Structure formats: structure tokens, C-alpha cells
């Protein structure tokens, strides 16, 4: 049976239900709570430290490597 550790998310962080919301994620638009870990991008975007939020924000295109190299 697969076990997924969530220790790194629960250590040292307050209960999210009690923490005040300080801003919204620029990726998913969800609430970001006080003392949360976040990702900050070059253009000052603030995201949950989650690849889904990063993907939502930068909205990368999927293409073949040939298309990618030809479209420069
Ligand atoms: Zn988010």
C-alpha cells in the first residue's frame, strides 16, 4: 500500500483554518494564509508552492521539440 508523507506540509505551520488570509494565489486564485510557504516569481507573482498553480499561472504550451525549436 502506497503511503504519502504529508509531514513537510504540517510541520511548523499553523492550522490553515485559523490563519488569516493574506492574499490570493496568482495561479489558482485560492486563498494564501499567513505564514504559508509560497513561490514568488520574477514578476512578483505569488503562488502556492504547487506545480498545478505554477502551470495555471504560466500556461505553458505543449508542442513537439521540432516545433519548439522552429518557433524561436
Ligand atoms: Zn494556488
PDB file of the backbone (N, CA, C, O) and the ligand in Angstrom, with CONECT records:
HET     ZN  A 101       1
ATOM      1  N   UNK A   1       0.840  -1.204   0.000  1.00  0.00           N
ATOM      2  CA  UNK A   1       0.000   0.000   0.000  1.00  0.00           C
ATOM      3  C   UNK A   1       0.874   1.253   0.000  1.00  0.00           C
ATOM      4  O   UNK A   1       1.835   1.364   0.762  1.00  0.00           O
ATOM      5  N   UNK A   2       0.524   2.168  -0.852  1.00  0.00           N
ATOM      6  CA  UNK A   2       1.317   3.384  -1.002  1.00  0.00           C
ATOM      7  C   UNK A   2       1.023   4.368   0.124  1.00  0.00           C
ATOM      8  O   UNK A   2      -0.130   4.713   0.386  1.00  0.00           O
ATOM      9  N   UNK A   3       2.077   4.807   0.775  1.00  0.00           N
ATOM     10  CA  UNK A   3       1.909   5.816   1.818  1.00  0.00           C
ATOM     11  C   UNK A   3       2.550   7.122   1.382  1.00  0.00           C
ATOM     12  O   UNK A   3       3.702   7.145   0.948  1.00  0.00           O
ATOM     13  N   UNK A   4       1.814   8.189   1.498  1.00  0.00           N
ATOM     14  CA  UNK A   4       2.335   9.501   1.118  1.00  0.00           C
ATOM     15  C   UNK A   4       2.522  10.332   2.380  1.00  0.00           C
ATOM     16  O   UNK A   4       1.576  10.564   3.132  1.00  0.00           O
ATOM     17  N   UNK A   5       3.728  10.766   2.596  1.00  0.00           N
ATOM     18  CA  UNK A   5       4.016  11.574   3.771  1.00  0.00           C
ATOM     19  C   UNK A   5       3.576  13.017   3.556  1.00  0.00           C
ATOM     20  O   UNK A   5       3.885  13.621   2.529  1.00  0.00           O
ATOM     21  N   UNK A   6       2.867  13.555   4.513  1.00  0.00           N
ATOM     22  CA  UNK A   6       2.494  14.965   4.450  1.00  0.00           C
ATOM     23  C   UNK A   6       3.221  15.757   5.526  1.00  0.00           C
ATOM     24  O   UNK A   6       2.850  16.891   5.832  1.00  0.00           O
ATOM     25  N   UNK A   7       4.257  15.155   6.097  1.00  0.00           N
ATOM     26  CA  UNK A   7       4.963  15.789   7.212  1.00  0.00           C
ATOM     27  C   UNK A   7       5.466  17.181   6.875  1.00  0.00           C
ATOM     28  O   UNK A   7       5.377  18.097   7.692  1.00  0.00           O
ATOM     29  N   UNK A   8       6.003  17.341   5.650  1.00  0.00           N
ATOM     30  CA  UNK A   8       6.613  18.629   5.347  1.00  0.00           C
ATOM     31  C   UNK A   8       5.583  19.737   5.209  1.00  0.00           C
ATOM     32  O   UNK A   8       5.932  20.917   5.234  1.00  0.00           O
ATOM     33  N   UNK A   9       4.320  19.369   5.065  1.00  0.00           N
ATOM     34  CA  UNK A   9       3.284  20.386   4.983  1.00  0.00           C
ATOM     35  C   UNK A   9       2.715  20.743   6.358  1.00  0.00           C
ATOM     36  O   UNK A   9       2.173  21.833   6.543  1.00  0.00           O
ATOM     37  N   UNK A  10       2.835  19.840   7.308  1.00  0.00           N
ATOM     38  CA  UNK A  10       2.215  20.084   8.605  1.00  0.00           C
ATOM     39  C   UNK A  10       3.202  20.627   9.625  1.00  0.00           C
ATOM     40  O   UNK A  10       2.799  21.198  10.639  1.00  0.00           O
ATOM     41  N   UNK A  11       4.495  20.453   9.363  1.00  0.00           N
ATOM     42  CA  UNK A  11       5.474  20.881  10.356  1.00  0.00           C
ATOM     43  C   UNK A  11       5.574  22.398  10.431  1.00  0.00           C
ATOM     44  O   UNK A  11       5.798  23.068   9.422  1.00  0.00           O
ATOM     45  N   UNK A  12       5.409  22.924  11.619  1.00  0.00           N
ATOM     46  CA  UNK A  12       5.688  24.330  11.861  1.00  0.00           C
ATOM     47  C   UNK A  12       4.682  25.293  11.277  1.00  0.00           C
ATOM     48  O   UNK A  12       4.844  26.505  11.415  1.00  0.00           O
ATOM     49  N   UNK A  13       3.652  24.793  10.631  1.00  0.00           N
ATOM     50  CA  UNK A  13       2.649  25.679  10.074  1.00  0.00           C
ATOM     51  C   UNK A  13       1.408  25.672  10.963  1.00  0.00           C
ATOM     52  O   UNK A  13       1.048  24.637  11.525  1.00  0.00           O
ATOM     53  N   UNK A  14       0.749  26.836  11.090  1.00  0.00           N
ATOM     54  CA  UNK A  14      -0.469  26.877  11.892  1.00  0.00           C
ATOM     55  C   UNK A  14      -1.608  26.163  11.184  1.00  0.00           C
ATOM     56  O   UNK A  14      -1.535  25.893   9.985  1.00  0.00           O
ATOM     57  N   UNK A  15      -2.646  25.862  11.924  1.00  0.00           N
ATOM     58  CA  UNK A  15      -3.839  25.285  11.327  1.00  0.00           C
ATOM     59  C   UNK A  15      -4.391  26.270  10.307  1.00  0.00           C
ATOM     60  O   UNK A  15      -4.757  27.388  10.668  1.00  0.00           O
ATOM     61  N   UNK A  16      -4.458  25.872   9.033  1.00  0.00           N
ATOM     62  CA  UNK A  16      -4.895  26.823   7.991  1.00  0.00           C
ATOM     63  C   UNK A  16      -6.281  27.393   8.255  1.00  0.00           C
ATOM     64  O   UNK A  16      -6.580  28.509   7.831  1.00  0.00           O
ATOM     65  N   UNK A  17      -7.116  26.652   8.939  1.00  0.00           N
ATOM     66  CA  UNK A  17      -8.472  27.138   9.200  1.00  0.00           C
ATOM     67  C   UNK A  17      -8.465  28.378  10.097  1.00  0.00           C
ATOM     68  O   UNK A  17      -9.368  29.211  10.020  1.00  0.00           O
ATOM     69  N   UNK A  18      -7.444  28.494  10.944  1.00  0.00           N
ATOM     70  CA  UNK A  18      -7.395  29.605  11.882  1.00  0.00           C
ATOM     71  C   UNK A  18      -6.556  30.771  11.393  1.00  0.00           C
ATOM     72  O   UNK A  18      -6.664  31.881  11.913  1.00  0.00           O
ATOM     73  N   UNK A  19      -5.717  30.521  10.391  1.00  0.00           N
ATOM     74  CA  UNK A  19      -4.790  31.558   9.941  1.00  0.00           C
ATOM     75  C   UNK A  19      -5.513  32.555   9.043  1.00  0.00           C
ATOM     76  O   UNK A  19      -6.333  32.162   8.214  1.00  0.00           O
ATOM     77  N   UNK A  20      -5.215  33.832   9.202  1.00  0.00           N
ATOM     78  CA  UNK A  20      -5.840  34.833   8.326  1.00  0.00           C
ATOM     79  C   UNK A  20      -5.348  34.722   6.891  1.00  0.00           C
ATOM     80  O   UNK A  20      -4.201  34.353   6.636  1.00  0.00           O
ATOM     81  N   UNK A  21      -6.240  35.050   5.958  1.00  0.00           N
ATOM     82  CA  UNK A  21      -5.883  35.063   4.535  1.00  0.00           C
ATOM     83  C   UNK A  21      -5.133  36.358   4.248  1.00  0.00           C
ATOM     84  O   UNK A  21      -5.619  37.442   4.570  1.00  0.00           O
ATOM     85  N   UNK A  22      -3.958  36.252   3.647  1.00  0.00           N
ATOM     86  CA  UNK A  22      -3.174  37.453   3.377  1.00  0.00           C
ATOM     87  C   UNK A  22      -3.172  37.831   1.903  1.00  0.00           C
ATOM     88  O   UNK A  22      -2.972  39.001   1.576  1.00  0.00           O
ATOM     89  N   UNK A  23      -3.387  36.883   1.009  1.00  0.00           N
ATOM     90  CA  UNK A  23      -3.504  37.216  -0.410  1.00  0.00           C
ATOM     91  C   UNK A  23      -4.057  36.005  -1.154  1.00  0.00           C
ATOM     92  O   UNK A  23      -4.354  34.968  -0.562  1.00  0.00           O
ATOM     93  N   UNK A  24      -4.186  36.168  -2.472  1.00  0.00           N
ATOM     94  CA  UNK A  24      -4.678  35.072  -3.292  1.00  0.00           C
ATOM     95  C   UNK A  24      -3.575  34.572  -4.197  1.00  0.00           C
ATOM     96  O   UNK A  24      -2.707  35.336  -4.618  1.00  0.00           O
ATOM     97  N   UNK A  25      -3.613  33.294  -4.492  1.00  0.00           N
ATOM     98  CA  UNK A  25      -2.654  32.675  -5.396  1.00  0.00           C
ATOM     99  C   UNK A  25      -2.879  33.210  -6.813  1.00  0.00           C
ATOM    100  O   UNK A  25      -4.009  33.222  -7.301  1.00  0.00           O
ATOM    101  N   UNK A  26      -1.814  33.646  -7.466  1.00  0.00           N
ATOM    102  CA  UNK A  26      -1.932  34.138  -8.837  1.00  0.00           C
ATOM    103  C   UNK A  26      -2.133  33.008  -9.840  1.00  0.00           C
ATOM    104  O   UNK A  26      -2.427  33.259 -11.009  1.00  0.00           O
ATOM    105  N   UNK A  27      -1.975  31.774  -9.392  1.00  0.00           N
ATOM    106  CA  UNK A  27      -2.197  30.636 -10.266  1.00  0.00           C
ATOM    107  C   UNK A  27      -3.632  30.171 -10.208  1.00  0.00           C
ATOM    108  O   UNK A  27      -4.370  30.291 -11.186  1.00  0.00           O
ATOM    109  N   UNK A  28      -4.038  29.634  -9.055  1.00  0.00           N
ATOM    110  CA  UNK A  28      -5.371  29.035  -8.937  1.00  0.00           C
ATOM    111  C   UNK A  28      -6.390  30.000  -8.365  1.00  0.00           C
ATOM    112  O   UNK A  28      -7.587  29.716  -8.400  1.00  0.00           O
ATOM    113  N   UNK A  29      -5.949  31.132  -7.839  1.00  0.00           N
ATOM    114  CA  UNK A  29      -6.874  32.097  -7.265  1.00  0.00           C
ATOM    115  C   UNK A  29      -7.316  31.762  -5.857  1.00  0.00           C
ATOM    116  O   UNK A  29      -8.159  32.451  -5.282  1.00  0.00           O
ATOM    117  N   UNK A  30      -6.752  30.708  -5.303  1.00  0.00           N
ATOM    118  CA  UNK A  30      -7.128  30.285  -3.954  1.00  0.00           C
ATOM    119  C   UNK A  30      -6.490  31.145  -2.879  1.00  0.00           C
ATOM    120  O   UNK A  30      -5.578  31.930  -3.139  1.00  0.00           O
ATOM    121  N   UNK A  31      -6.988  30.978  -1.681  1.00  0.00           N
ATOM    122  CA  UNK A  31      -6.504  31.789  -0.567  1.00  0.00           C
ATOM    123  C   UNK A  31      -5.115  31.333  -0.098  1.00  0.00           C
ATOM    124  O   UNK A  31      -4.816  30.140  -0.055  1.00  0.00           O
ATOM    125  N   UNK A  32      -4.288  32.304   0.246  1.00  0.00           N
ATOM    126  CA  UNK A  32      -2.984  32.014   0.841  1.00  0.00           C
ATOM    127  C   UNK A  32      -2.995  32.573   2.259  1.00  0.00           C
ATOM    128  O   UNK A  32      -3.296  33.745   2.484  1.00  0.00           O
ATOM    129  N   UNK A  33      -2.662  31.706   3.203  1.00  0.00           N
ATOM    130  CA  UNK A  33      -2.785  32.059   4.611  1.00  0.00           C
ATOM    131  C   UNK A  33      -1.473  32.586   5.172  1.00  0.00           C
ATOM    132  O   UNK A  33      -0.390  32.296   4.663  1.00  0.00           O
ATOM    133  N   UNK A  34      -1.607  33.368   6.236  1.00  0.00           N
ATOM    134  CA  UNK A  34      -0.441  33.887   6.947  1.00  0.00           C
ATOM    135  C   UNK A  34       0.506  32.749   7.317  1.00  0.00           C
ATOM    136  O   UNK A  34       0.079  31.670   7.727  1.00  0.00           O
ATOM    137  N   UNK A  35       1.785  33.016   7.165  1.00  0.00           N
ATOM    138  CA  UNK A  35       2.865  32.069   7.493  1.00  0.00           C
ATOM    139  C   UNK A  35       2.951  30.883   6.529  1.00  0.00           C
ATOM    140  O   UNK A  35       3.726  29.957   6.769  1.00  0.00           O
ATOM    141  N   UNK A  36       2.173  30.894   5.449  1.00  0.00           N
ATOM    142  CA  UNK A  36       2.288  29.823   4.466  1.00  0.00           C
ATOM    143  C   UNK A  36       3.598  29.952   3.698  1.00  0.00           C
ATOM    144  O   UNK A  36       4.140  31.047   3.547  1.00  0.00           O
ATOM    145  N   UNK A  37       4.091  28.829   3.222  1.00  0.00           N
ATOM    146  CA  UNK A  37       5.180  28.874   2.250  1.00  0.00           C
ATOM    147  C   UNK A  37       4.580  29.202   0.890  1.00  0.00           C
ATOM    148  O   UNK A  37       3.511  28.701   0.542  1.00  0.00           O
ATOM    149  N   UNK A  38       5.268  30.045   0.119  1.00  0.00           N
ATOM    150  CA  UNK A  38       4.784  30.393  -1.218  1.00  0.00           C
ATOM    151  C   UNK A  38       5.950  30.371  -2.196  1.00  0.00           C
ATOM    152  O   UNK A  38       7.119  30.375  -1.808  1.00  0.00           O
ATOM    153  N   UNK A  39       5.598  30.350  -3.460  1.00  0.00           N
ATOM    154  CA  UNK A  39       6.587  30.586  -4.511  1.00  0.00           C
ATOM    155  C   UNK A  39       6.417  32.021  -4.982  1.00  0.00           C
ATOM    156  O   UNK A  39       5.293  32.469  -5.211  1.00  0.00           O
ATOM    157  N   UNK A  40       7.507  32.739  -5.128  1.00  0.00           N
ATOM    158  CA  UNK A  40       7.478  34.094  -5.673  1.00  0.00           C
ATOM    159  C   UNK A  40       8.249  34.085  -6.986  1.00  0.00           C
ATOM    160  O   UNK A  40       9.413  33.685  -7.033  1.00  0.00           O
ATOM    161  N   UNK A  41       7.594  34.524  -8.040  1.00  0.00           N
ATOM    162  CA  UNK A  41       8.225  34.514  -9.358  1.00  0.00           C
ATOM    163  C   UNK A  41       8.926  35.836  -9.638  1.00  0.00           C
ATOM    164  O   UNK A  41       8.789  36.793  -8.875  1.00  0.00           O
ATOM    165  N   UNK A  42       9.664  35.887 -10.717  1.00  0.00           N
ATOM    166  CA  UNK A  42      10.429  37.070 -11.084  1.00  0.00           C
ATOM    167  C   UNK A  42       9.566  38.324 -11.192  1.00  0.00           C
ATOM    168  O   UNK A  42      10.015  39.426 -10.875  1.00  0.00           O
ATOM    169  N   UNK A  43       8.331  38.150 -11.639  1.00  0.00           N
ATOM    170  CA  UNK A  43       7.451  39.310 -11.809  1.00  0.00           C
ATOM    171  C   UNK A  43       6.575  39.547 -10.587  1.00  0.00           C
ATOM    172  O   UNK A  43       5.522  40.176 -10.688  1.00  0.00           O
ATOM    173  N   UNK A  44       7.009  39.043  -9.424  1.00  0.00           N
ATOM    174  CA  UNK A  44       6.341  39.244  -8.133  1.00  0.00           C
ATOM    175  C   UNK A  44       5.009  38.520  -8.013  1.00  0.00           C
ATOM    176  O   UNK A  44       4.244  38.797  -7.088  1.00  0.00           O
ATOM    177  N   UNK A  45       4.716  37.608  -8.915  1.00  0.00           N
ATOM    178  CA  UNK A  45       3.553  36.759  -8.727  1.00  0.00           C
ATOM    179  C   UNK A  45       3.779  35.883  -7.505  1.00  0.00           C
ATOM    180  O   UNK A  45       4.895  35.424  -7.261  1.00  0.00           O
ATOM    181  N   UNK A  46       2.729  35.654  -6.744  1.00  0.00           N
ATOM    182  CA  UNK A  46       2.809  34.814  -5.553  1.00  0.00           C
ATOM    183  C   UNK A  46       1.902  33.607  -5.750  1.00  0.00           C
ATOM    184  O   UNK A  46       0.719  33.752  -6.055  1.00  0.00           O
ATOM    185  N   UNK A  47       2.464  32.419  -5.575  1.00  0.00           N
ATOM    186  CA  UNK A  47       1.744  31.181  -5.839  1.00  0.00           C
ATOM    187  C   UNK A  47       1.870  30.237  -4.661  1.00  0.00           C
ATOM    188  O   UNK A  47       2.832  30.292  -3.895  1.00  0.00           O
ATOM    189  N   UNK A  48       0.864  29.359  -4.529  1.00  0.00           N
ATOM    190  CA  UNK A  48       1.061  28.202  -3.667  1.00  0.00           C
ATOM    191  C   UNK A  48       2.281  27.428  -4.180  1.00  0.00           C
ATOM    192  O   UNK A  48       2.533  27.416  -5.385  1.00  0.00           O
ATOM    193  N   UNK A  49       3.034  26.789  -3.300  1.00  0.00           N
ATOM    194  CA  UNK A  49       4.181  26.007  -3.772  1.00  0.00           C
ATOM    195  C   UNK A  49       3.726  24.688  -4.375  1.00  0.00           C
ATOM    196  O   UNK A  49       3.988  23.615  -3.831  1.00  0.00           O
ATOM    197  N   UNK A  50       3.044  24.785  -5.503  1.00  0.00           N
ATOM    198  CA  UNK A  50       2.365  23.641  -6.113  1.00  0.00           C
ATOM    199  C   UNK A  50       2.536  23.739  -7.628  1.00  0.00           C
ATOM    200  O   UNK A  50       2.307  24.800  -8.209  1.00  0.00           O
ATOM    201  N   UNK A  51       2.931  22.652  -8.264  1.00  0.00           N
ATOM    202  CA  UNK A  51       3.170  22.720  -9.701  1.00  0.00           C
ATOM    203  C   UNK A  51       1.896  23.027 -10.477  1.00  0.00           C
ATOM    204  O   UNK A  51       1.965  23.612 -11.558  1.00  0.00           O
ATOM    205  N   UNK A  52       0.730  22.646  -9.949  1.00  0.00           N
ATOM    206  CA  UNK A  52      -0.514  22.958 -10.651  1.00  0.00           C
ATOM    207  C   UNK A  52      -0.747  24.476 -10.698  1.00  0.00           C
ATOM    208  O   UNK A  52      -1.207  25.010 -11.707  1.00  0.00           O
ATOM    209  N   UNK A  53      -0.428  25.151  -9.610  1.00  0.00           N
ATOM    210  CA  UNK A  53      -0.580  26.604  -9.578  1.00  0.00           C
ATOM    211  C   UNK A  53       0.398  27.258 -10.543  1.00  0.00           C
ATOM    212  O   UNK A  53       0.055  28.209 -11.245  1.00  0.00           O
ATOM    213  N   UNK A  54       1.617  26.738 -10.568  1.00  0.00           N
ATOM    214  CA  UNK A  54       2.622  27.279 -11.487  1.00  0.00           C
ATOM    215  C   UNK A  54       2.189  27.086 -12.929  1.00  0.00           C
ATOM    216  O   UNK A  54       2.342  27.985 -13.756  1.00  0.00           O
ATOM    217  N   UNK A  55       1.648  25.909 -13.232  1.00  0.00           N
ATOM    218  CA  UNK A  55       1.169  25.642 -14.591  1.00  0.00           C
ATOM    219  C   UNK A  55      -0.002  26.551 -14.942  1.00  0.00           C
ATOM    220  O   UNK A  55      -0.078  27.062 -16.060  1.00  0.00           O
ATOM    221  N   UNK A  56      -0.914  26.755 -13.994  1.00  0.00           N
ATOM    222  CA  UNK A  56      -2.047  27.648 -14.242  1.00  0.00           C
ATOM    223  C   UNK A  56      -1.560  29.058 -14.549  1.00  0.00           C
ATOM    224  O   UNK A  56      -2.123  29.751 -15.396  1.00  0.00           O
ATOM    225  N   UNK A  57      -0.511  29.471 -13.854  1.00  0.00           N
ATOM    226  CA  UNK A  57      -0.043  30.847 -13.989  1.00  0.00           C
ATOM    227  C   UNK A  57       0.699  31.067 -15.305  1.00  0.00           C
ATOM    228  O   UNK A  57       0.409  32.012 -16.038  1.00  0.00           O
ATOM    229  N   UNK A  58       1.656  30.188 -15.599  1.00  0.00           N
ATOM    230  CA  UNK A  58       2.475  30.431 -16.794  1.00  0.00           C
ATOM    231  C   UNK A  58       1.843  29.855 -18.054  1.00  0.00           C
ATOM    232  O   UNK A  58       2.222  30.227 -19.164  1.00  0.00           O
ATOM    233  N   UNK A  59       0.871  28.937 -17.887  1.00  0.00           N
ATOM    234  CA  UNK A  59       0.110  28.385 -19.003  1.00  0.00           C
ATOM    235  C   UNK A  59       1.010  27.951 -20.151  1.00  0.00           C
ATOM    236  O   UNK A  59       0.881  28.481 -21.254  1.00  0.00           O
ATOM    237  N   UNK A  60       1.902  27.019 -19.930  1.00  0.00           N
ATOM    238  CA  UNK A  60       2.841  26.615 -20.972  1.00  0.00           C
ATOM    239  C   UNK A  60       2.139  25.880 -22.114  1.00  0.00           C
ATOM    240  O   UNK A  60       1.149  25.179 -21.904  1.00  0.00           O
ATOM    241  N   UNK A  61       2.666  26.053 -23.315  1.00  0.00           N
ATOM    242  CA  UNK A  61       2.145  25.335 -24.475  1.00  0.00           C
ATOM    243  C   UNK A  61       2.833  23.982 -24.604  1.00  0.00           C
ATOM    244  O   UNK A  61       4.020  23.843 -24.310  1.00  0.00           O
ATOM    245  N   UNK A  62       2.076  22.999 -25.042  1.00  0.00           N
ATOM    246  CA  UNK A  62       2.653  21.694 -25.318  1.00  0.00           C
ATOM    247  C   UNK A  62       2.836  21.548 -26.819  1.00  0.00           C
ATOM    248  O   UNK A  62       1.884  21.719 -27.581  1.00  0.00           O
ATOM    249  N   UNK A  63       4.035  21.238 -27.244  1.00  0.00           N
ATOM    250  CA  UNK A  63       4.326  21.055 -28.662  1.00  0.00           C
ATOM    251  C   UNK A  63       5.494  20.084 -28.797  1.00  0.00           C
ATOM    252  O   UNK A  63       6.119  19.695 -27.810  1.00  0.00           O
ATOM    253  N   UNK A  64       5.769  19.710 -30.020  1.00  0.00           N
ATOM    254  CA  UNK A  64       6.915  18.835 -30.224  1.00  0.00           C
ATOM    255  C   UNK A  64       8.201  19.637 -30.132  1.00  0.00           C
ATOM    256  O   UNK A  64       8.183  20.859 -30.282  1.00  0.00           O
ATOM    257  N   UNK A  65       9.303  18.971 -29.891  1.00  0.00           N
ATOM    258  CA  UNK A  65      10.582  19.675 -29.794  1.00  0.00           C
ATOM    259  C   UNK A  65      10.931  20.356 -31.109  1.00  0.00           C
ATOM    260  O   UNK A  65      11.554  21.417 -31.108  1.00  0.00           O
ATOM    261  N   UNK A  66      10.535  19.756 -32.238  1.00  0.00           N
ATOM    262  CA  UNK A  66      10.817  20.393 -33.525  1.00  0.00           C
ATOM    263  C   UNK A  66      10.069  21.712 -33.664  1.00  0.00           C
ATOM    264  O   UNK A  66      10.627  22.694 -34.154  1.00  0.00           O
ATOM    265  N   UNK A  67       8.792  21.740 -33.230  1.00  0.00           N
ATOM    266  CA  UNK A  67       8.019  22.962 -33.291  1.00  0.00           C
ATOM    267  C   UNK A  67       8.613  24.019 -32.351  1.00  0.00           C
ATOM    268  O   UNK A  67       8.701  25.198 -32.695  1.00  0.00           O
ATOM    269  N   UNK A  68       9.017  23.569 -31.162  1.00  0.00           N
ATOM    270  CA  UNK A  68       9.559  24.498 -30.180  1.00  0.00           C
ATOM    271  C   UNK A  68      10.816  25.168 -30.698  1.00  0.00           C
ATOM    272  O   UNK A  68      10.998  26.371 -30.507  1.00  0.00           O
ATOM    273  N   UNK A  69      11.683  24.414 -31.348  1.00  0.00           N
ATOM    274  CA  UNK A  69      12.953  24.972 -31.810  1.00  0.00           C
ATOM    275  C   UNK A  69      12.770  25.811 -33.067  1.00  0.00           C
ATOM    276  O   UNK A  69      13.575  26.702 -33.338  1.00  0.00           O
ATOM    277  N   UNK A  70      11.715  25.535 -33.844  1.00  0.00           N
ATOM    278  CA  UNK A  70      11.489  26.290 -35.069  1.00  0.00           C
ATOM    279  C   UNK A  70      10.779  27.613 -34.790  1.00  0.00           C
ATOM    280  O   UNK A  70      10.836  28.527 -35.613  1.00  0.00           O
ATOM    281  N   UNK A  71      10.111  27.728 -33.642  1.00  0.00           N
ATOM    282  CA  UNK A  71       9.270  28.898 -33.376  1.00  0.00           C
ATOM    283  C   UNK A  71      10.028  29.983 -32.630  1.00  0.00           C
ATOM    284  O   UNK A  71       9.415  30.914 -32.107  1.00  0.00           O
ATOM    285  N   UNK A  72      11.324  29.883 -32.573  1.00  0.00           N
ATOM    286  CA  UNK A  72      12.079  30.867 -31.817  1.00  0.00           C
ATOM    287  C   UNK A  72      12.224  32.179 -32.606  1.00  0.00           C
ATOM    288  O   UNK A  72      12.837  33.129 -32.118  1.00  0.00           O
TER     289      UNK A  72
HETATM  290 ZN    ZN A 101      -2.646  28.143  -5.957  1.00  0.00          ZN
END
